[in-house]
């Protein structure tokens, strides 16, 4: 896997900047026309969810620091890390969602972000501490000419 570049973005912890984070990461991925547009869309949504959670954590902690979105581009994958300075959380305490067809699913108005990220990304990892949280998302792309 060879590196193509790094894109890093610092955004204010305000919801109106979610579109910017989503657009920058999406455009960085879409710059390679061999990347599947559906996987780019998955990446955009996963990044949007991670950034929304980061913004919410910082607001809840009363912090006015920026959210960091770092995007490492490689030939066959993109790794995005979204970092906040909020109070952190235990990702193991986030319950799995009921199945889409389950009536209990309608009871979930929030808490969809982490399960959604786990389904959209090929790898999702979370490092959390009292100093903040880093969400790492990896989306692999099948490029033109690959048989996998």
Number of C-alpha atoms within 10 A of each C-alpha: 8 9 12 11 12 14 13 16 15 15 19 14 23 17 14 10 18 19 13 14 24 20 15 17 26 21 12 17 27 16 9 12 10 15 19 16 15 10 19 21 16 18 27 22 19 27 30 24 21 27 30 20 20 27 28 17 21 22 16 11 14 11 15 14 16 18 24 21 25 19 24 19 20 17 17 16 20 23 21 26 22 27 24 27 24 26 17 19 16 11 12 8 7 13 11 12 15 13 9 9 8 9 9 11 12 10 8 10 7 6 13 14 19 21 16 17 24 14 13 21 20 15 14 20 14 17 14 19 13 10 10 18 23 21 22 22 24 20 20 19 22 15 16 10 7 7 6 6
